[in-house]
């Protein structure tokens, strides 16, 4: 296997040494025996201690971080994935703007079908299930021109997709820990009429109970209306709640016969995202109104006849020829 060369300053810019790697051995002034290495290592300050580190992916799924000065393993690494790591590991700063955070984030894919975002100082990982494998390095760039840095992932199936680094947290099953949901009475399928309707939500927060809460809770309620509606198709309301519990939100109805979806989203003070939604219809049962438009006039006429009937009894006209009566 043809070795790859990387220039690395291990003495704080006083000397330059050459890092060699081959299939089984890895040299950088010092020698460290590792497992099969499919790609070139990555150089950067992983844990934020001010010293250069070397990140090495392996076919066994382990990701090693070595100290660039002496080759010793940086703890708590290696980080183990559940599949081969066939691409070069990306080192990128994913901290929020203005946030004082040391270290970098390791971003890579594994043959277990996951995209890994590993925090450098702690080795704690967030994963995204992409369900595909990849040989290419994950790229970081501002694709859409927004405020966030995007991650670009390509796969062996020929797909390419991007993910914003400030994206949503992964789904986890934690009963009654934290979240938001729509009450059963509000989410029951129904047809809404009139000018507005109410949605009852409940914020659950037992994550730090009773020592504290994750307030404030920023709640966004969105009414999604399909294409046959000529007005605004995303009717939004933003509210901030300082305590958990039940709350009521008033939403406007639309003036056409259509369907809709109510989406309730919550972001707590730590940026964790929760959501719930339900569907409903608007003015679908208009024929019920037509039924009453036909029945009510008949009932009104019958009532008038009853009210205006003669009050005194009168003999009915007789056509008998008997004049003695």
Phi, psi and omega in degrees: 000129182293121182291153177251145183248137177227130176278130184222128176266107182260356183239041177055051173073016177264343180207152177243127178241157183256131180259122177252147169218147173229198188293327185237339185239151184226121184239136171205076187069311172261165181240131177229128179270118179238188180276187180300128185247112185275338186225167179293148176289168179241142185250133177174168177272093187289311187265001175075023180269003179090000180247148182286138179240161179239125181254125186236120173273154181224162180290339180283350182099355178276140175246114182264145172238118183248144176290127184292347183271318185231356178082004178287150180289135176274126180274147011268028179278158014279152174264133184254124169265177183253028178195174179293142174255104188257005181236164177287139184281133177271132172252122185212150177269110181254018179288153180289160181297127180087354181276129180270094183231131179269154177088173182238169177254132176270124182238125180201165173249158179229163180283007170274001176090011183246150168262125184255133171240103189255123177291126187300307183293327187252342186064017173283137189240143164253141182236150175236125182278102178264343175070015181221166179253162184210142174255349187261153181289140174291136180253152178236125179196167176267095187282314187266003179076014180274200182270347186257154174275135182256150175252127182253123184240130174246149186234168179291342177277002179088013180263148174225129180215159181241154179222125177292139185290340175264036185284185184286153176286162183280155182290136177218147181263099179229101188294125174060022181278300178199144178163188178217140177212158179269135183297157183296324180293326181280327184273355176299135184296129184205169177250124183259140176229177179086202185259338183203168176210163184252144175236125179260126179241161174225128177265125180251129178212093175242023184294314180242019184295136001262012186286336181179180181226172179261019179292157003281155180254115178269112185251127176244121179252123184237129173262113181263122183243136182289184192291343181282358177265129186275349181270203179294126185271350176232097180266113188248149171224130179249129179221152178238126180246139182263355181215154176283170181125193182271140178219154179244138181234132181261127180239147177280151173270167176257156187269016180236165178276106186200180175253169180200166178228134176257120180247123178249123181238142179227136175234124181272187185293340179268359181086006177287140188248136177222152182207161174206156181206162174206164182247155177203176179236162179233125172057032179284331184257049179295335182295338175296325177292321178296323178300315180289331177294332177276322185281319185299316177300322179295318177296324179294317179296319178296320178295321178296318179296321179292319182289321185268012178291155180301139182277328181259145180287134180235142179292144178285147178298139181245142179247021180285148179271357179283104184274356179282345182285000000 
